């Protein structure tokens, strides 16, 4: 079953996402940005869409 979920991955796209994730991690660790919980993020989206 797991093998059926595997597919070819574009390494360029994968590396781009890895670099973006590391950049965001570092921004949070350095205090450049503040993180919020997923629950709070969804509540804000719902508020904006109303």
DALINWO-V502596 format. One line per field, one symbol per residue. psi: psi as a letter, one per 40 degrees, with the letter a starting at -180 (. if undefined). A space follows every 50 residues. Layout:
BEGIN
psi=???
END
This chain:
BEGIN
psi=dddeeiihhhdddddddddddddddddddeediiiiiddddddddddde.
END
